[in-house]
Amino acid sequence: MNPIVHAELAWLAAQGLRERRDRILVTCAGLAPDLDGLTLLVSEDAYLRYHHVIFHGYVGALVTATVCAALAHQRLRVAALALGTFHLHLLCDLAGSGPGWPIFYFWPTSMHSWFWSGQWDLASWQNAVIGLATTLLCLACALRFRRTFVEVFSARWDAEVTRTLRRRFLREEFVREP
């Protein structure tokens, strides 16, 4: 599954958190397994050998949850959501990263691989539908929570996107302050 969808799914899971910072931490946790994708900077061979190995397992999950909890306001909730979104990433990879690409969850203690024989291609209709639905849900959050996924990048930009969506779909009028 593509990183944008991983991030959006994690951000959606974090909507019960009050603080923007905590939601961003949970979003980062949902992306964290792909840190092993940085092996592409070494070589394509290193990427093919180590992506889905180094950080796609329990060690990565524990490191991620610990770091997120240390940086969070709501430490316990963020740690739990970080573990959840980290593992959601792994589940999505097992389903939609392409046939024959396993995850080595128990690395470095074991090279036992996990895979699913029904894996679909990265460029599949299933991933496209999940991606579209996820993006629409992120935009719909403007109507319910008064924020969108854009908050990950900028609170000001998010306010503009939210204002525009609420004006369009809820017919809210906003008065611009001078």
TORVEX-375333 format. One line per 8 residues: number of its first residue (from 1); their letters; for each residue x, y, z of N, C-alpha, C. Coordinates in Angstrom, 1 decimal, padded with zeros to 4 digits. Atoms other than C-alpha are relative to their C-alpha. Layout:
! TORVEX-375333
NUM> a> X/Y/Z/X/Y/Z/X/Y/Z ~ ...
***
This chain:
! TORVEX-375333
1> mnpivhae> 000.9/-001.2/000.0/000.0/000.0/000.0/000.9/001.2/000.0 ~ -000.9/-001.2/000.1/001.3/003.5/-000.7/000.0/000.8/001.3 ~ -000.3/-000.7/-001.2/002.7/005.7/002.1/-001.1/001.0/000.4 ~ 001.0/-001.0/-000.2/000.0/008.3/001.7/-001.2/-000.6/000.7 ~ 001.1/000.7/-000.6/-002.7/005.8/002.5/000.3/-000.5/001.4 ~ -000.4/000.4/-001.3/-000.8/004.4/005.4/-000.1/001.2/001.0 ~ 000.0/-001.2/-000.8/-000.5/008.0/006.8/-001.5/000.4/000.3 ~ 001.4/-000.4/-000.2/-004.2/008.8/006.2/-000.7/-001.0/001.0
9> lawlaaqg> 000.6/001.0/-000.9/-005.3/005.5/007.9/000.4/000.2/001.4 ~ -000.4/-000.2/-001.4/-003.2/006.2/010.9/-000.6/001.3/000.6 ~ 000.6/-001.2/-000.5/-004.4/009.8/011.1/-001.5/-000.1/000.4 ~ 001.4/000.3/-000.3/-008.0/008.6/011.0/-000.1/-000.7/001.3 ~ 000.1/000.7/-001.3/-007.3/006.3/013.9/000.3/000.9/001.2 ~ -000.4/-000.9/-001.1/-006.0/009.2/015.9/-001.0/001.1/000.3 ~ 001.0/-001.1/-000.1/-009.2/011.3/015.7/-000.5/000.2/001.4 ~ 000.5/-000.1/-001.4/-010.1/010.6/019.4/001.0/000.8/000.9
17> lrerrdri> -001.0/-000.7/-000.8/-007.0/012.5/020.5/-000.2/001.5/000.0 ~ 000.2/-001.4/000.0/-007.3/016.1/021.6/001.1/000.8/-000.6 ~ -001.1/-000.8/000.5/-003.9/017.4/020.7/000.5/-000.3/-001.4 ~ -000.5/000.2/001.4/-002.7/017.9/017.1/001.3/-000.7/000.1 ~ -001.3/000.6/-000.1/000.8/016.9/018.2/-000.2/-001.5/000.2 ~ 000.2/001.5/-000.3/-000.5/013.5/019.5/-000.5/-000.7/-001.3 ~ 000.5/000.6/001.3/-002.4/012.9/016.2/001.1/-000.1/-001.0 ~ -001.1/000.1/000.9/000.7/013.6/014.3/001.0/-001.1/000.4
25> lvtcagla> -000.8/001.1/-000.4/002.7/011.2/016.4/-000.6/-001.3/-000.4 ~ 000.6/001.2/000.4/000.2/008.5/015.7/000.1/-000.2/-001.5 ~ -000.1/000.1/001.5/000.3/009.3/012.0/001.4/-000.5/-000.3 ~ -001.4/000.4/000.2/004.1/009.0/012.1/000.2/-001.5/000.3 ~ -000.1/001.4/-000.3/003.7/005.6/013.8/-000.5/-000.9/-001.1 ~ 000.6/000.8/001.1/001.6/004.4/011.0/000.9/000.0/-001.3 ~ -001.0/-000.1/001.1/004.4/005.4/008.6/001.3/-000.7/000.4 ~ -001.3/000.5/-000.5/007.3/004.1/010.8/000.5/-001.3/-000.6
33> pdldgltl> -000.5/001.2/000.5/007.5/000.6/009.4/000.8/000.2/-001.3 ~ -000.7/-000.3/001.2/008.7/002.1/006.1/001.3/000.6/000.2 ~ -001.3/-000.5/-000.2/011.8/003.5/007.7/001.1/-001.0/-000.6 ~ -001.0/000.9/000.7/013.5/000.3/006.4/000.0/000.2/-001.5 ~ 000.0/-000.3/001.5/012.6/001.5/002.9/001.1/001.0/-000.3 ~ -001.2/-000.8/000.2/015.5/004.0/003.4/001.2/-000.7/-000.5 ~ -001.1/000.8/000.6/017.7/001.2/002.4/000.2/000.2/-001.5 ~ -000.1/-000.4/001.4/016.9/002.3/-001.1/001.1/001.0/-000.3
41> lvsedayl> -001.1/-001.0/000.1/019.4/005.1/-000.5/001.4/-000.7/-000.1 ~ -001.2/000.7/000.1/022.1/002.5/-000.2/000.1/-000.7/-001.4 ~ 000.1/000.7/001.4/021.1/000.4/-003.3/-001.3/-000.6/-000.2 ~ 001.3/000.7/000.3/018.2/-001.3/-005.0/000.0/-001.4/000.6 ~ -000.2/001.3/-000.6/019.6/-004.6/-003.8/-000.3/000.0/001.5 ~ 000.2/-000.2/-001.4/019.7/-003.4/-000.2/-001.5/000.2/000.3 ~ 001.4/-000.3/-000.2/016.1/-002.2/-000.5/-000.8/-001.4/-000.2 ~ 000.7/001.2/000.3/014.9/-005.5/-002.0/000.3/-001.1/001.1
49> ryhhvifh> -000.4/001.0/-001.1/016.7/-007.5/000.8/-000.5/000.4/001.3 ~ 000.3/-000.4/-001.3/015.8/-005.4/003.8/-001.3/000.7/000.2 ~ 001.3/-000.6/-000.2/012.5/-003.6/003.2/-000.9/-001.1/000.4 ~ 000.9/001.0/-000.7/009.8/-005.5/005.2/000.8/-000.9/000.9 ~ -000.8/000.8/-001.0/012.6/-006.8/007.4/000.4/000.8/001.2 ~ -000.6/-000.7/-001.2/014.4/-004.3/009.6/-001.0/000.7/000.9 ~ 000.9/-000.7/-000.9/011.5/-002.2/010.9/-001.4/-000.5/-000.1 ~ 001.3/000.6/000.1/008.5/-004.3/009.9/-000.3/-001.1/001.0
57> gyvgalvt> 000.1/001.0/-001.0/008.4/-006.2/013.1/-000.2/000.5/001.4 ~ 000.2/-000.4/-001.4/008.1/-006.2/016.9/001.0/001.0/000.5 ~ -001.0/-001.0/-000.4/011.3/-004.3/017.4/-000.4/001.4/-000.4 ~ 000.5/-001.3/000.5/010.1/-001.5/015.2/-001.2/000.5/000.7 ~ 001.3/-000.4/-000.7/006.7/-001.5/016.9/000.3/000.5/001.4 ~ -000.4/-000.4/-001.4/008.3/-001.3/020.4/000.7/001.4/000.0 ~ -000.7/-001.3/000.1/010.7/001.5/019.4/-000.9/001.1/-000.3 ~ 000.9/-001.0/000.4/008.0/003.4/017.7/-001.0/000.4/001.1
65> atvcaala> 000.9/-000.3/-001.1/005.5/003.2/020.6/000.7/000.7/001.1 ~ -000.8/-000.7/-001.1/008.2/004.2/023.1/000.3/001.4/-000.4 ~ -000.3/-001.4/000.4/009.3/007.2/021.1/-001.2/000.9/000.0 ~ 001.3/-000.7/000.1/005.7/008.3/020.4/-000.5/000.4/001.4 ~ 000.4/-000.2/-001.4/004.8/007.9/024.1/000.8/001.1/000.7 ~ -000.9/-000.9/-000.6/007.8/009.9/025.2/-000.2/001.5/-000.4 ~ 000.2/-001.3/000.6/006.9/012.8/022.9/-001.5/000.5/000.2 ~ 001.5/-000.2/000.0/003.1/012.7/023.6/-000.5/000.8/001.2
73> hqrlrvaa> 000.7/-000.5/-001.2/000.8/014.6/025.9/-000.8/-001.1/000.7 ~ 000.8/001.2/-000.5/-001.6/011.6/026.3/000.9/-001.2/-000.2 ~ -001.0/001.0/000.2/001.2/009.1/026.7/-000.5/-001.4/-000.2 ~ 000.5/001.3/000.1/-000.7/005.9/027.2/-000.9/-000.2/-001.2 ~ 000.8/000.1/001.2/-003.3/006.5/024.6/000.8/000.1/-001.3 ~ -000.8/-000.1/001.2/-000.7/007.6/022.0/000.8/-001.3/-000.1 ~ -000.7/001.3/000.1/001.4/004.5/022.8/-000.8/-001.1/-000.5 ~ 000.9/001.1/000.5/-001.6/002.2/022.3/-000.3/000.2/-001.5
81> lalgtfhl> 000.3/-000.3/001.4/-002.6/004.0/019.1/001.2/-000.2/-000.9 ~ -001.2/000.1/000.8/001.0/004.0/017.9/000.2/-001.5/-000.3 ~ -000.1/001.4/000.3/001.1/000.2/018.3/-001.1/-000.5/-001.0 ~ 001.0/000.3/000.9/-002.2/-000.1/016.6/000.2/000.4/-001.4 ~ -000.2/-000.5/001.4/-001.4/002.0/013.6/001.2/-000.6/-000.6 ~ -001.1/000.7/000.5/002.0/000.4/013.3/-000.4/-001.4/-000.6 ~ 000.4/001.3/000.4/000.4/-003.0/013.1/-001.0/000.0/-001.2 ~ 000.9/-000.2/001.2/-002.3/-001.7/010.7/000.8/000.1/-001.2
89> hllcdlag> -000.9/-000.2/001.1/000.5/-000.7/008.4/000.5/-001.4/-000.5 ~ -000.4/001.4/000.4/001.8/-004.3/008.5/-001.1/-000.8/-000.6 ~ 001.1/000.7/000.5/-001.6/-005.7/007.9/-000.3/000.4/-001.5 ~ 000.3/-000.6/001.3/-002.1/-003.4/004.9/001.1/-000.5/-001.0 ~ -001.1/000.5/000.8/001.4/-004.5/003.6/-000.2/-001.4/-000.4 ~ 000.3/001.4/000.3/000.4/-008.1/003.9/-001.0/-000.2/-001.0 ~ 001.1/000.1/001.0/-002.7/-007.5/001.9/000.4/000.6/-001.4 ~ -000.1/-000.7/001.2/-001.6/-005.1/-000.7/001.4/000.6/-000.5
97> sgpgwpif> -001.4/-000.5/000.5/002.2/-004.7/-001.3/000.5/-000.8/-001.2 ~ -000.4/000.8/001.1/002.4/-007.3/-004.0/000.2/-001.5/000.4 ~ -000.2/001.4/-000.3/002.4/-011.1/-004.2/001.5/-000.4/000.3 ~ -001.4/000.6/-000.3/005.4/-012.9/-002.7/000.9/000.9/000.8 ~ -000.9/-000.9/-000.8/006.6/-010.0/-000.5/-000.4/-000.2/001.5 ~ 000.3/000.3/-001.4/006.6/-011.3/003.1/000.5/001.1/000.9 ~ -000.5/-000.9/-001.1/007.1/-009.5/006.4/000.7/-000.9/001.0 ~ -000.8/000.7/-000.9/009.7/-010.7/008.8/-000.2/000.6/001.4
105> yfwptsmh> 000.5/-000.6/-001.2/007.9/-009.8/012.0/001.0/-000.2/001.2 ~ -000.8/000.4/-001.2/010.3/-011.6/014.4/001.5/000.3/-000.2 ~ -001.4/-000.4/000.1/013.6/-010.2/013.0/000.3/001.0/001.1 ~ -001.3/000.8/000.3/016.3/-010.1/014.4/000.1/-001.3/000.7 ~ -000.1/001.3/-000.7/015.5/-013.1/016.6/-000.4/-001.2/-000.9 ~ 000.4/001.1/000.9/014.0/-015.1/013.7/-000.2/000.6/-001.4 ~ 000.3/-000.5/001.4/013.8/-014.9/009.9/-001.2/-000.7/-000.5 ~ 001.3/000.5/000.4/010.4/-016.6/009.9/-000.8/001.1/-000.7
113> swfwsgqw> 000.8/-001.0/000.8/008.3/-014.9/007.2/-001.5/-000.2/000.1 ~ 001.4/000.0/000.0/004.7/-014.0/007.2/-000.4/000.5/-001.4 ~ 000.5/-000.5/001.2/002.8/-013.6/004.0/-001.4/-000.6/-000.2 ~ 001.4/000.4/000.2/-000.7/-014.1/002.6/000.0/-000.4/-001.5 ~ 000.1/000.5/001.4/-001.3/-016.1/-000.6/-000.9/000.9/-000.9 ~ 000.9/-000.9/000.7/-004.0/-013.6/-001.6/000.4/001.4/-000.2 ~ -000.5/-001.4/000.1/-001.8/-010.5/-001.7/-000.3/000.5/-001.4 ~ 000.2/-000.6/001.3/-002.7/-008.1/-004.4/001.1/001.0/-000.3
121> dlaswqna> -001.1/-000.9/000.5/-000.4/-005.9/-006.5/-000.2/001.4/000.7 ~ 000.0/-001.4/-000.5/000.6/-002.4/-005.2/-000.9/000.9/-000.9 ~ 000.8/-000.8/000.9/-001.1/-000.9/-008.3/-001.3/-000.8/-000.4 ~ 001.3/000.8/000.2/-004.4/-002.9/-007.8/-001.2/000.9/000.2 ~ 001.3/-000.7/-000.2/-008.0/-001.8/-007.9/-000.3/000.1/001.5 ~ 000.3/000.0/-001.4/-008.3/-002.8/-004.3/000.7/001.2/000.8 ~ -000.7/-001.1/-000.6/-005.6/-000.4/-003.2/-000.5/001.4/-000.4 ~ 000.6/-001.2/000.5/-007.1/002.3/-005.4/-001.3/000.4/000.7
129> viglattl> 001.3/-000.2/-000.7/-010.5/001.9/-003.8/000.2/000.4/001.5 ~ -000.4/-000.3/-001.4/-009.0/001.9/-000.2/000.5/001.4/000.1 ~ -000.6/-001.4/000.0/-007.0/005.0/-001.1/-001.0/001.1/-000.2 ~ 001.1/-001.0/000.2/-010.0/006.9/-002.4/-000.9/000.1/001.2 ~ 000.9/000.0/-001.2/-012.2/005.9/000.5/000.7/000.7/001.2 ~ -000.8/-000.6/-001.1/-009.5/006.9/003.0/000.1/001.5/-000.2 ~ -000.2/-001.5/000.2/-008.9/010.3/001.4/-001.4/000.7/000.2 ~ 001.4/-000.6/-000.2/-012.7/011.0/001.3/-000.3/000.1/001.5
137> lclacalr> 000.2/-000.1/-001.4/-012.9/010.1/005.0/000.8/001.1/000.7 ~ -000.9/-001.1/-000.6/-010.0/012.4/005.8/-000.6/001.4/-000.3 ~ 000.6/-001.2/000.4/-011.8/015.2/004.0/-001.3/000.2/000.8 ~ 001.2/-000.1/-000.8/-015.1/014.4/005.8/000.2/000.4/001.4 ~ -000.3/-000.4/-001.4/-013.4/014.9/009.1/-000.1/001.5/000.2 ~ 000.2/-001.4/-000.1/-013.6/018.6/008.3/-001.4/000.3/000.5 ~ 001.4/-000.3/-000.4/-017.4/018.4/008.8/-000.3/-000.5/001.4 ~ 000.3/000.5/-001.4/-017.3/016.4/012.1/001.0/000.6/001.0
145> frrtfvev> -001.0/-000.3/-001.0/-014.0/017.3/013.8/000.6/001.4/-000.3 ~ -000.5/-001.4/000.3/-013.2/020.7/012.1/001.5/-000.1/-000.3 ~ -001.4/000.2/000.4/-009.8/019.3/010.8/000.0/-001.0/-001.1 ~ -000.3/001.0/001.0/-008.4/017.3/007.9/001.4/-000.5/000.1 ~ -001.3/000.5/000.0/-005.3/015.4/007.2/001.1/001.0/-000.2 ~ -000.9/-001.1/000.3/-003.7/018.6/006.1/000.6/000.6/001.3 ~ -000.6/-000.4/-001.3/-003.1/019.4/009.8/001.4/-000.5/000.3 ~ -001.3/000.6/-000.2/-000.1/017.1/009.7/001.1/000.9/-000.6
153> fsarwdae> -000.9/-000.9/000.6/001.6/019.7/007.5/000.0/001.4/000.5 ~ 000.2/-001.4/-000.4/000.2/023.0/008.6/-001.4/000.2/000.6 ~ 001.3/-000.4/-000.6/-002.5/024.2/011.0/-000.7/001.0/-000.8 ~ 000.7/-001.1/000.8/-003.1/027.3/008.9/-000.6/-000.6/-001.3 ~ 000.6/000.6/001.2/-003.5/025.3/005.7/-001.2/-000.8/000.3 ~ 001.2/000.8/-000.3/-005.8/022.9/007.4/-001.2/000.8/000.3 ~ 001.1/-000.9/-000.3/-007.9/025.8/008.7/-000.7/000.4/-001.3 ~ 000.5/-000.5/001.3/-008.3/027.0/005.1/-000.8/-001.1/-000.7
161> vtrtlrrr> 000.7/001.2/000.7/-009.2/023.5/003.7/-001.3/-000.3/000.8 ~ 001.2/000.3/-000.8/-011.6/022.9/006.6/-001.1/001.1/-000.2 ~ 001.0/-001.1/000.2/-013.3/026.3/006.1/-000.6/-000.1/-001.4 ~ 000.6/000.2/001.3/-013.7/025.6/002.4/-000.9/-001.1/-000.1 ~ 000.9/001.2/000.0/-015.2/022.2/002.9/-001.3/000.2/000.8 ~ 001.1/-000.3/-000.8/-017.5/023.4/005.6/-001.0/001.0/-000.7 ~ 000.7/-000.9/000.8/-018.6/026.3/003.4/-000.8/-000.7/-001.1 ~ 000.5/000.7/001.1/-019.2/024.0/000.5/-001.1/-001.0/000.4
169> flreefvr> 000.9/001.1/-000.3/-021.0/021.1/002.2/-001.0/000.3/001.2 ~ 000.9/-000.4/-001.1/-022.5/022.7/005.3/-000.6/001.4/-000.1 ~ 000.5/-001.3/000.3/-023.2/026.1/003.8/000.4/001.0/001.2 ~ -000.4/-000.9/-001.0/-021.3/027.8/006.7/000.6/001.2/-000.6 ~ -000.6/-001.3/000.4/-020.4/031.4/006.3/001.1/000.4/001.0 ~ -001.1/-000.4/-000.9/-017.1/032.6/007.7/000.3/001.5/-000.3 ~ -000.3/-001.4/000.1/-016.3/036.2/008.4/001.5/000.1/000.2 ~ -001.5/-000.2/000.0/-012.6/037.0/007.6/000.3/001.1/000.9
177> ep> -000.5/-001.0/-000.9/-010.9/038.9/010.3/001.0/000.9/-000.7 ~ -000.9/-000.9/000.7/-009.0/042.0/009.2/001.5/-000.2/000.4
***
